Amino acid sequence: MNDMRKVERDVDAREVKISARDCQVWYGDNHAIKDVNVDIEEKTVTAFIGPSGCGKSTFLRCLNRMNDMIDNCRIEGTITLDGQDIYDPRVDPVQLRAKVGMVFQKPNPFPKSIYDNIAYGPRIHGLARGKAELDEIVEKSLRRGAIWDEVKDRLDAPGTGLSGGQQQRLCIARAIATQPEVLLMDEPCSALDPIATAQVEELIDELRKDYSVVIVTHSMQQAARVSHKTAFFHLGNLVEYGETGQIFTNPRDPRTESYITGRIG
């Protein structure tokens, strides 16, 4: 519990980065997300917790329109980034995903060199005017991904040749390279061993100084360690949302308490 108090003490009242109102998601006839209302704050780590199939990953994918790629998925309600409706027809999903980066459950480096994994996004978004600028973005991103010292002498080597934990930090560095404002992480440590998990958690704590981070996790201990705010999902509903310490020590909803104490899950 000391970790939670430490994390929360240094969070002031922050501005809202992403806001969702009356968000509904259907997969065909399946009503997967129901009436979700939440404000995600600037430069804060927000954890989504809940049992498998509760809707936390589905809602996470709404925040950068990844659900657009699923044919029978329908979304209603409003989600805004800095006050702009991200589902407005004038919003380009590719540009949105540059601003709202995503790191997946299983590390998924491109079948390219370490250098090209990082350089790919800045190239397609026109963020570098030449090789020197691209080199600078690659180094800066790998440093921010806490992996530069491990790979700086083999940038031409394939990203797929790294260990699992290194691959995940490479994927985080790749997401950072397009200069996002928000980082979404869908169970980023579930495929990693405890040492690699600790490295990624330490990295998340660093990243929140510059980004709004939203992490889906099955591990309540991880949510307690890394997050300032926690949202508990159950059966497609956002049951409770608040300061992480309050959610874990003094939940207001009996369903939250049942999940935290292991009676449902």
C-alpha positions in Angstrom: 0.0 0.0 0.0 2.9 2.4 0.5 3.5 2.3 -3.3 0.0 3.5 -3.9 0.3 6.4 -1.5 3.7 7.4 -2.9 2.3 7.4 -6.4 -0.8 9.5 -5.5 0.9 12.1 -3.4 2.7 13.6 -6.4 -0.5 13.9 -8.5 -2.1 17.3 -8.5 -5.5 18.0 -9.9 -4.8 17.5 -13.6 -6.6 18.5 -16.8 -8.8 16.0 -18.6 -7.1 14.5 -21.6 -9.7 12.0 -22.8 -13.4 12.1 -21.9 -16.0 9.5 -22.6 -19.7 10.1 -22.3 -22.5 7.5 -22.6 -20.1 5.2 -24.5 -21.8 2.0 -25.9 -20.1 -0.8 -27.9 -21.9 -3.6 -29.7 -20.3 -6.6 -31.5 -23.3 -7.6 -33.6 -26.0 -8.2 -31.0 -23.6 -8.4 -28.1 -23.8 -5.2 -26.0 -20.2 -5.3 -24.8 -19.8 -1.8 -23.2 -22.8 -0.1 -21.5 -23.1 3.6 -20.6 -19.4 4.3 -19.8 -18.6 7.8 -18.5 -15.0 8.5 -17.6 -12.5 11.3 -17.6 -8.8 10.3 -18.1 -6.4 12.9 -16.8 -3.3 14.4 -18.4 0.1 12.8 -17.4 -1.5 10.3 -15.1 -1.4 6.5 -15.2 -4.9 5.1 -15.3 -5.5 1.3 -14.8 -8.5 -0.6 -16.1 -9.1 -3.8 -14.0 -11.8 -6.4 -14.0 -12.5 -10.1 -14.8 -11.8 -11.6 -18.3 -14.4 -10.5 -20.8 -15.6 -7.5 -18.7 -15.0 -5.0 -21.5 -11.8 -3.3 -20.3 -9.8 -4.1 -23.5 -12.8 -3.3 -25.7 -13.1 0.1 -24.1 -9.3 0.7 -24.4 -9.5 0.1 -28.1 -12.3 2.7 -28.4 -9.8 5.3 -27.3 -7.8 5.1 -30.6 -10.5 3.7 -32.8 -8.9 0.2 -33.1 -12.4 -1.2 -33.0 -13.0 0.4 -36.5 -11.1 -2.6 -37.9 -13.8 -5.0 -36.6 -16.6 -5.4 -39.1 -19.6 -6.0 -36.8 -18.5 -3.4 -34.1 -20.7 -0.4 -33.5 -19.9 2.4 -31.2 -22.3 5.1 -29.8 -21.7 8.0 -27.4 -18.9 10.6 -27.4 -15.1 10.2 -26.8 -13.0 13.4 -27.0 -9.3 14.0 -27.0 -8.4 17.5 -25.8 -12.1 18.4 -26.4 -12.2 17.1 -30.0 -14.6 14.2 -30.9 -12.3 11.4 -32.1 -15.2 9.8 -34.0 -15.9 12.9 -36.0 -15.8 11.9 -39.7 -13.2 14.6 -40.3 -10.7 12.9 -37.9 -8.2 10.7 -39.7 -7.8 7.4 -37.7 -4.1 7.1 -38.8 -3.3 10.5 -37.4 -5.3 9.8 -34.3 -3.2 6.6 -33.7 0.0 8.6 -34.0 -1.3 10.8 -31.1 -2.8 7.9 -29.1 -0.1 5.1 -29.3 -0.8 1.5 -28.4 1.3 -1.3 -26.9 -0.2 -4.8 -27.1 -0.3 -7.8 -24.9 2.2 -9.8 -26.9 5.3 -8.0 -28.1 5.0 -7.5 -31.8 8.1 -6.0 -33.3 8.1 -5.6 -37.1 10.2 -8.1 -39.0 12.8 -5.3 -39.6 15.9 -4.0 -37.9 15.7 -2.4 -34.5 16.4 0.9 -36.1 13.7 0.5 -38.7 11.1 -0.6 -36.1 11.5 2.9 -34.5 12.0 4.8 -37.7 8.9 3.4 -39.5 6.3 5.7 -37.8 8.3 8.9 -38.1 8.9 8.2 -41.7 5.3 7.6 -42.7 4.1 10.7 -40.6 6.9 12.9 -42.0 8.4 13.7 -38.7 12.0 13.8 -39.8 13.5 16.0 -42.5 16.6 13.8 -43.1 18.7 11.0 -41.8 20.3 13.1 -39.0 16.8 14.0 -37.6 15.6 10.4 -38.0 18.8 9.1 -36.1 18.0 11.6 -33.3 14.3 10.4 -33.1 15.4 6.7 -33.0 18.0 7.3 -30.3 15.7 9.5 -28.2 12.8 7.0 -28.5 15.0 4.0 -27.5 16.3 6.0 -24.6 12.8 6.8 -23.4 11.9 3.1 -23.9 14.8 2.3 -21.5 16.5 0.0 -24.1 19.1 2.2 -25.8 22.1 0.9 -23.8 21.2 -2.7 -24.7 20.8 -2.2 -28.4 22.9 0.9 -29.4 25.6 -1.3 -30.9 23.3 -3.5 -32.9 20.7 -1.2 -34.4 20.8 -3.2 -37.7 20.0 -6.5 -36.0 16.3 -7.7 -36.3 14.0 -6.6 -33.5 12.5 -10.1 -33.4 15.9 -11.4 -32.1 15.5 -9.5 -28.8 14.3 -11.2 -25.6 10.6 -10.9 -24.8 11.1 -8.0 -22.3 13.4 -6.2 -24.7 10.9 -6.6 -27.5 8.1 -5.1 -25.4 10.3 -2.1 -24.5 11.2 -1.8 -28.2 7.4 -1.7 -29.0 7.0 1.0 -26.3 9.9 3.0 -27.9 8.2 2.5 -31.3 4.9 3.9 -30.0 6.8 6.9 -28.5 8.6 7.6 -31.8 5.5 9.2 -33.4 5.3 11.8 -30.6 2.0 10.7 -29.1 0.2 12.4 -26.2 -1.4 9.2 -24.9 -0.1 5.7 -24.5 -2.5 2.8 -24.3 -1.2 -0.5 -23.0 -3.2 -3.7 -23.2 -1.8 -6.1 -20.6 1.8 -5.2 -21.6 3.4 -7.5 -19.1 1.2 -10.6 -19.3 3.7 -12.4 -21.6 6.8 -11.3 -19.6 8.8 -12.8 -16.7 8.9 -11.0 -13.3 12.2 -9.2 -14.0 11.0 -7.9 -17.4 7.7 -6.9 -15.8 9.5 -4.8 -13.2 11.5 -3.1 -16.0 8.3 -2.2 -17.9 6.6 -1.0 -14.7 9.6 1.2 -13.9 9.4 2.5 -17.5 5.6 3.3 -17.1 6.5 5.4 -14.0 9.0 7.4 -16.1 6.6 7.8 -19.1 3.8 9.3 -17.2 5.9 12.5 -16.8 5.4 13.1 -20.5 2.3 11.1 -21.5 -1.2 10.1 -20.3 -0.9 6.3 -19.8 -3.8 3.9 -19.8 -3.0 0.3 -18.9 -5.3 -2.7 -18.9 -4.1 -5.3 -16.4 -5.2 -8.5 -14.9 -2.9 -8.0 -12.0 -4.4 -5.9 -9.2 -0.9 -5.7 -7.7 0.4 -4.1 -10.9 -2.5 -1.6 -10.9 -1.7 -0.8 -7.3 2.0 -0.3 -8.1 1.8 1.8 -11.2 -1.5 3.7 -11.4 -2.9 6.9 -9.9 -6.5 6.2 -11.0 -8.2 2.8 -11.3 -11.4 1.9 -13.2 -13.1 -1.4 -12.4 -15.2 -2.9 -15.2 -17.7 -5.8 -14.7 -20.0 -7.2 -17.4 -19.5 -4.3 -19.7 -20.2 -1.7 -17.0 -17.8 0.8 -15.5 -18.7 0.0 -11.9 -16.3 2.3 -10.1 -13.6 4.8 -10.9 -11.4 6.8 -8.5 -8.0 7.2 -6.9 -6.2 3.9 -6.8 -5.7 3.9 -3.1 -9.4 4.5 -2.5 -10.5 1.8 -4.9 -8.3 -0.8 -3.3 -8.7 0.1 0.4 -12.2 1.7 0.5 -14.3 0.7 -2.5 -17.7 2.2 -2.7 -19.4 -0.5 -4.7 -19.8 -4.1 -3.3 -18.9 -5.5 -6.7 -15.5 -3.8 -6.5 -14.9 -5.1 -3.1 -15.9 -8.6 -4.2 -13.4 -8.5 -7.1 -10.6 -7.1 -5.0 -11.1 -9.7 -2.3 -11.3 -12.5 -4.8 -15.0 -13.4 -4.5 -15.6 -12.6 -8.2 -13.2 -12.8 -11.0 
